[in-house]
Amino acid sequence: MDIEPFPDSGLWILAANVRPPNVNDIGTSHAQETSQNHYEKCWTGEGWGGVASAALRFETRLEAEDYLNANRHQMEQA
């Protein structure tokens, strides 16, 4: 599973299977909807969730990376 820090509302979350944005949607009515779907799931601190509002949040990318490095095995097993 590919897990990486992902920016969300000025903070950082840990997201799995991040996808690049669809350039065909930029500037269209689908842009906001698709911007929320750039990843398969996000880490809540206890398991994987489907919405960013439930995600564990970090002030900086470095904090998110440190957490990921310390907890990757648990996250991959969940």
LUMFITI-497505 format. One line per 10 residues: number of its first residue (from 0); for each residue x, y, z of N, C-alpha, C. Coordinates in steps of 0.05 Angstrom, whole numbers, plus 5000, padded with zeros to 4 digits. Example, Ala and Ser with C-alpha at 12.3 -4.5 7.8 and 13.67 -1.06 7.14 Angstrom:
<pts>
0) 5264:4886:5156:5246:4910:5156:5264:4934:5156 ~ 5257:4955:5142:5273:4979:5143:5258:5001:5157 $
</pts>
This chain:
<pts>
0) 5017:4977:5000:5000:5000:5000:5018:5025:5000 ~ 5011:5044:4984:5026:5069:4982:5013:5089:5001 ~ 5028:5097:5022:5017:5116:5041:5035:5141:5041 ~ 5023:5165:5040:5039:5189:5040:5024:5212:5053 ~ 5039:5232:5062:5026:5256:5073:5012:5271:5050 ~ 4989:5282:5057:4972:5296:5037:4961:5321:5049 ~ 4963:5344:5036:4953:5369:5047:4923:5370:5047 ~ 4912:5379:5070:4882:5382:5072:4875:5405:5090 ~ 4863:5425:5080:4854:5448:5095:4875:5461:5113 ~ 4899:5464:5102:4920:5477:5117:4936:5459:5136 $
10) 4927:5434:5138:4941:5415:5155:4949:5391:5137 ~ 4959:5370:5149:4968:5346:5134:4954:5322:5145 ~ 4946:5304:5127:4935:5278:5135:4952:5256:5122 ~ 4948:5231:5130:4962:5209:5117:4941:5195:5099 ~ 4947:5193:5073:4929:5182:5054:4941:5158:5040 ~ 4924:5140:5032:4933:5116:5018:4925:5117:4989 ~ 4943:5109:4972:4938:5107:4944:4930:5133:4932 ~ 4946:5153:4935:4941:5180:4925:4941:5179:4894 ~ 4921:5192:4882:4919:5194:4853:4924:5223:4844 ~ 4936:5227:4822:4939:5254:4812:4912:5265:4804 $
20) 4908:5292:4805:4883:5303:4797:4877:5299:4767 ~ 4852:5297:4760:4844:5294:4733:4845:5322:4720 ~ 4863:5327:4703:4866:5354:4691:4842:5362:4675 ~ 4826:5343:4666:4801:5350:4652:4780:5363:4669 ~ 4782:5359:4696:4763:5370:4714:4770:5398:4725 ~ 4795:5406:4721:4804:5432:4732:4788:5454:4719 ~ 4776:5471:4736:4760:5493:4726:4732:5486:4719 ~ 4723:5461:4725:4696:5453:4719:4680:5450:4744 ~ 4655:5444:4742:4638:5440:4765:4646:5415:4781 ~ 4661:5397:4768:4670:5373:4782:4696:5377:4797 $
30) 4708:5400:4795:4734:5404:4807:4734:5401:4837 ~ 4715:5413:4851:4714:5410:4880:4708:5381:4888 ~ 4689:5369:4875:4682:5342:4881:4706:5323:4877 ~ 4720:5325:4855:4742:5308:4850:4766:5314:4867 ~ 4769:5339:4876:4792:5346:4893:4791:5331:4919 ~ 4767:5323:4928:4764:5308:4952:4769:5278:4948 ~ 4774:5270:4924:4777:5242:4918:4804:5235:4906 ~ 4825:5249:4915:4852:5244:4905:4866:5221:4919 ~ 4852:5208:4937:4864:5185:4950:4841:5165:4957 ~ 4850:5141:4962:4831:5119:4967:4819:5121:4995 $
40) 4837:5126:5015:4828:5127:5043:4848:5143:5059 ~ 4840:5151:5083:4858:5166:5100:4859:5154:5128 ~ 4881:5159:5142:4886:5146:5168:4873:5162:5190 ~ 4857:5149:5208:4843:5162:5229:4858:5162:5256 ~ 4879:5146:5257:4894:5142:5281:4888:5114:5293 ~ 4865:5103:5285:4857:5077:5294:4853:5057:5271 ~ 4848:5068:5248:4843:5052:5224:4840:5071:5200 ~ 4830:5059:5178:4827:5074:5153:4798:5084:5151 ~ 4795:5109:5142:4769:5121:5137:4767:5132:5109 ~ 4743:5138:5101:4739:5147:5074:4737:5177:5071 $
50) 4735:5192:5093:4732:5221:5091:4753:5235:5107 ~ 4763:5257:5096:4785:5272:5109:4777:5283:5136 ~ 4751:5289:5140:4743:5300:5166:4748:5281:5189 ~ 4751:5255:5184:4756:5236:5205:4786:5230:5208 ~ 4802:5242:5191:4831:5236:5191:4846:5248:5214 ~ 4867:5234:5222:4886:5245:5241:4901:5267:5227 ~ 4904:5290:5240:4916:5314:5227:4942:5322:5240 ~ 4960:5333:5224:4986:5341:5232:4991:5370:5224 ~ 5005:5385:5240:5011:5413:5234:5030:5415:5211 ~ 5049:5397:5208:5069:5399:5187:5072:5372:5172 $
60) 5083:5374:5148:5089:5350:5133:5109:5332:5148 ~ 5128:5345:5161:5149:5330:5175:5136:5314:5198 ~ 5117:5326:5213:5104:5311:5234:5089:5287:5222 ~ 5076:5290:5200:5061:5268:5187:5081:5247:5178 ~ 5104:5254:5167:5124:5235:5158:5135:5220:5182 ~ 5140:5234:5204:5151:5220:5228:5131:5200:5239 ~ 5105:5207:5240:5085:5189:5249:5083:5165:5230 ~ 5084:5170:5204:5083:5148:5184:5107:5129:5188 ~ 5131:5140:5191:5154:5123:5195:5152:5106:5220 ~ 5141:5117:5241:5139:5102:5266:5116:5082:5266 $
70) 5096:5086:5249:5072:5069:5250:5064:5055:5224 ~ 5082:5056:5205:5076:5044:5178:5066:5016:5180 ~ 5080:4999:5196:5072:4971:5197:5043:4968:5207 ~ 5036:4981:5228:5009:4980:5238:4989:4990:5217 ~ 4996:5011:5203:4978:5022:5183:4974:5003:5160 ~ 4995:4990:5152:4994:4971:5129:4978:4946:5136 ~ 4978:4939:5162:4963:4915:5171:4933:4921:5176 ~ 4926:4946:5179:4898:4953:5185:4880:4951:5161 $
</pts>
